Amino acid sequence: MLKLELQFFSNSYTFDASQSSCVVDGRFINDFAEGDAVKWEKEEDNFEPKVGVTGTVGITKKNNNIGRITLLIMQGSPEVTFLKSLANSGKRFPIWVNTGGANSEKIGGSNAMVLKTPEGTIADETGEREFEVMVFDYTDV
């Protein structure tokens, strides 16, 4: 039993969000809201299979390298002003997310744009602003 416990712990890891980073146009982004502070997704599958009537499978490789990174920022943060200025300027910029830790992931690209300024509300507590960034040379490694 002790051997199994040691084996379990030797395969465990710890994630610490403070070790992750997000850099947009050379600026480290902070002031993330609680919850899913950063999300990412490739826009399209890497391939599409088709099966013929006799069971033969044909695979079409998809060359779409567009992805989306969503940033959830606390209302009132200077980051909101910075990201809104990027959205309104139509500027292209690099964006990189690094999850940090032992099993770190690196997501992003060198050619991205903020899709639009976020919707917002005024409430009796601090809210958040959600920025969607389209990445035209998206990589996720």
N, C-alpha and C positions, 0 to 999 in steps of 0.2 A: 504494500500500500504506500509506504513512504517513497519508494522508487517512482510510482506513478505520479505522486504529487510533485516530486522534483522535476520529472519530465514535463509536466503541465506548466510549471513555472518557467522552465527554460525555454518554452515556446511562446510565452506571453510577451506582451509589449504594452507600453503606456503611450497614449496620445495626449499631448499638451497643446491646446490651441494657441498658446502664447509663443510657441516655437514656429508657427506658420507665418507666411508673409504674402502680401499682395502688393505688387508694384505696377502702377499705372502711369505711363508716360514719364518714367523715372522717379515718381513720387511713391513712397511707402504709404499705403492706405491704412488708416486706423479708424477707431470709433465705429466699429461694426456693431450692429444691433444684436440682441440675443436671438437665439434660434439658428436657422440655417444662414449664417452670415455670408457665406460664399457658396454658390452652386455652379456647376458646369455640366455641359452636355454637348456632344457632337450632334450636328443637325440631322445627319443622315447615316444610315447603316453603311458599313464598309463594303457590303456586297448584297446582291439579290439573287437568290436561287429560283430557278424555274424547273419544274419537273414535267417531262413529256409523258404522253399516254403510255409509253412502254417502260417508264421508270427512269429514263435517262435524265440526269441532272445537268443543267447548264447553269453556270454561275457568271453573273455580270458584276464586274468590279466597279464600285462607285468611286469616282475621283473627287467627290465633294469634300473639301477640307475646311468647311465652315463650322464653327462651334459657337456656343453662347456661354458667357460667364456672367452670372448675376451676383451683384453686390448689394447687401442689405446694410445700409448706413443709418446711424442714429440721426434723427431730426435735430437740426441746429448745429451739427458738426460742420467745421470748415470743409470737410471732404465733400459735402453736398454741393457747396458753391463751386469747388474745383471740378467735380464731375459734371455739373450742369453747364459749366463753361465749355468743357470738351464736347458735350452734346450739342450745344448751340453753335459751336464753331465748325462742326463737321470735320474736325481734324482727325487724321489717322495717327495711331500711336501704338507702342508695344504694351502688352499686359502679360504679367506672369504671376501665377499663384504657386506657392510651394507649401505643401502641407507640413513639412518639417518632420522631425522624428526619425526613427530607425528605418521605417518603410516609406520614406518620403516620395511624394508624387509631385511632378512639375507639369502645370497646365498653362496653356496660353499661346501666344504668338507675337510676331513683330508687326502685324498689320491688323489693327482693330479700330472700331468706332463705337461710341455710345449710341444706341438705337434711338432713344428719345429721352426727354426729361421725364422724371417719375411723376406718378400721381401722388397726391398728398391729402392729408386731413389735419385738422386742428382738434385736439382732444384734451381730456383732463390728465393725461400722462404723456411722457415723451414717446413719440412715435418713431417711425423709420421711413426711409426713402429707398426704393428698390431701383437700381440701375442695371439695365441689360446691356451688355457689351457684346457685339458681334465680332468674332475673331475670324479673319479670312484665311489665315494660314494656321489653323488650330492644331495643336499637338497636345497629347496627353500621355506622358511617360512616367 
